[in-house]
C-alpha cells in the first residue's frame, strides 16, 4: 500500500510539473525584419532577418537572407541565404546548430561583384507628408509625389514573404515539431495591422523611387514584419 501511495504521489508531482511547464511555455514568435543594405543603378539589396523561437524559452532560430529587388518595378529578383543558425540555449551542447546552406552569400561581396554602394547610412526622412488609406500609400516630398496602391502592397508583401519561406523552409524544433506552419503572410490586414514607420528618398539618380517601411503585427506581435517597399514616383502631370 505504501509503495502504491509513493507511486501515486510521484505521479501527481510529475503531472503538476508538466502542467507548470506547459503553462510557462511561450507562444511561437516569428518576426521578419528588413534592413536597407546596398544598391546599384537599378537594384536594391535588403538584408532580411527571420527569427523564430519555436515556442521555446531557450531556442532562437535566425535566418539571414539577401533580397534583390528592382528599383524600377519594385518586384523581387532573387533570394540568397547568408546563414541559418539555431541557438539552442545555455544548457545545450553544442549550443549552436548551423543549418546547411547550398551556396551561402557574403553580403559584402555585393560591392565588388555588382558595383553596389551602401545605403544604410541615409538619414530617415522626417519631412514627408504620408497618407496610408484604402486608396494606397502616398508620399509627398516637397511636391514630388510617390504612390503605391493597396493592392500592389498586399501582393508584394505576400509574394516576398512566401518566397522567403520557399528559400528558407521551416525547420521544426521543440514544441513546433507538428502542426501548421505559423508563417502566413495572409494574416495581415494592411490598414488594421500595419503602419508606415519610416520613409526614404533615394537621390542618386533622377528617376529614383522613394522607399517606405511598413511595420505590421498580429496576435500581440507574435507575428510581426518590418518590410521596405519601393514606391514609384507619379508623373507630374498625373499628380496634378
RARA-V610196 format. One record per residue. RES is the residue in three letters. PSI is psi in degrees with one decimal (none if undefined). Layout:
RES_PSI / RES_PSI
This chain:
UNK_-41.9 / UNK_-41.7 / UNK_-36.0 / UNK_-39.7 / UNK_-41.4 / UNK_-43.0 / UNK_-42.9 / UNK_-39.9 / UNK_-45.0 / UNK_-37.7 / UNK_-40.6 / UNK_-40.8 / UNK_-42.5 / UNK_-41.5 / UNK_-40.8 / UNK_-42.0 / UNK_-42.0 / UNK_-41.0 / UNK_-40.9 / UNK_-43.6 / UNK_-39.9 / UNK_-41.4 / UNK_-30.7 / UNK_-9.1 / UNK_127.1 / UNK_163.3 / UNK_160.1 / UNK_125.9 / UNK_121.4 / UNK_127.2 / UNK_146.4 / UNK_128.4 / UNK_128.1 / UNK_145.1 / UNK_135.3 / UNK_133.2 / UNK_-55.4 / UNK_172.6 / UNK_162.4 / UNK_-167.2 / UNK_-36.3 / UNK_4.5 / UNK_136.1 / UNK_133.5 / UNK_121.8 / UNK_144.3 / UNK_112.0 / UNK_129.7 / UNK_124.1 / UNK_123.0 / UNK_143.5 / UNK_121.6 / UNK_-2.3 / UNK_26.1 / UNK_29.5 / UNK_145.8 / UNK_-36.4 / UNK_-7.8 / UNK_138.8 / UNK_114.2 / UNK_135.0 / UNK_115.6 / UNK_131.8 / UNK_130.2 / UNK_155.1 / UNK_124.2 / UNK_125.1 / UNK_125.6 / UNK_138.6 / UNK_131.3 / UNK_-7.3 / UNK_-52.1 / UNK_-16.8 / UNK_2.0 / UNK_154.0 / UNK_137.7 / UNK_-20.8 / UNK_159.7 / UNK_123.9 / UNK_133.8 / UNK_134.3 / UNK_-52.2 / UNK_154.8 / UNK_114.4 / UNK_132.4 / UNK_120.6 / UNK_112.2 / UNK_-0.3 / UNK_172.7 / UNK_-36.5 / UNK_14.0 / UNK_139.0 / UNK_120.8 / UNK_150.5 / UNK_-39.7 / UNK_130.7 / UNK_123.4 / UNK_118.4 / UNK_143.4 / UNK_138.1 / UNK_127.1 / UNK_-48.5 / UNK_77.0 / UNK_146.4 / UNK_143.6 / UNK_111.9 / UNK_-33.3 / UNK_-14.1 / UNK_-15.7 / UNK_-32.7 / UNK_-41.8 / UNK_-41.2 / UNK_-33.0 / UNK_0.7 / UNK_30.0 / UNK_159.6 / UNK_152.8 / UNK_147.9 / UNK_0.0 / UNK_-20.1 / UNK_-4.7 / UNK_135.4 / UNK_137.5 / UNK_142.9 / UNK_135.1 / UNK_4.2 / UNK_26.4 / UNK_132.0 / UNK_115.1 / UNK_133.7 / UNK_137.7 / UNK_100.2 / UNK_-171.1 / UNK_-25.0 / UNK_-13.6 / UNK_-161.0 / UNK_129.2 / UNK_132.0 / UNK_135.0 / UNK_107.8 / UNK_90.5 / UNK_47.0 / UNK_-14.0 / UNK_119.7 / UNK_133.4 / UNK_138.9 / UNK_148.6 / UNK_130.2 / UNK_158.2 / UNK_-36.2 / UNK_-41.4 / UNK_-41.2 / UNK_-44.0 / UNK_-48.1 / UNK_-41.8 / UNK_-37.7 / UNK_-48.6 / UNK_-42.6 / UNK_-44.0 / UNK_-35.4 / UNK_-39.3 / UNK_-39.1 / UNK_-32.3 / UNK_-44.0 / UNK_-34.3 / UNK_-37.5 / UNK_-34.5 / UNK_80.9 / UNK_154.2 / UNK_132.6 / UNK_113.5 / UNK_132.0 / UNK_146.6 / UNK_-130.2 / UNK_-9.2 / UNK_23.3 / UNK_-17.5 / UNK_172.4 / UNK_176.6 / UNK_156.2 / UNK_124.3 / UNK_-6.1 / UNK_90.6 / UNK_104.2 / UNK_-18.6 / UNK_-5.4 / UNK_-29.8 / UNK_128.0 / UNK_114.5 / UNK_-48.1 / UNK_-27.5 / UNK_-39.9 / UNK_-7.8 / UNK_154.9 / UNK_148.9 / UNK_116.7 / UNK_-13.6 / UNK_149.9 / UNK_157.2 / UNK_135.0 / UNK_115.3 / UNK_138.8 / UNK_13.5 / UNK_-35.9 / UNK_150.7 / UNK_-34.3 / UNK_9.2 / UNK_143.0 / UNK_178.7 / UNK_168.2 / UNK_142.2 / UNK_136.6 / UNK_125.7 / UNK_134.8 / UNK_125.4 / UNK_145.0 / UNK_143.3 / UNK_165.1 / UNK_52.8 / UNK_38.2 / UNK_21.4 / UNK_-16.7 / UNK_115.1 / UNK_146.9 / UNK_145.7 / UNK_106.7 / UNK_147.0 / UNK_144.4 / UNK_141.7 / UNK_125.1 / UNK_109.2 / UNK_154.2 / UNK_141.9 / UNK_132.1 / UNK_138.6 / UNK_-40.6 / UNK_-29.8 / UNK_-40.7 / UNK_-30.0 / UNK_none
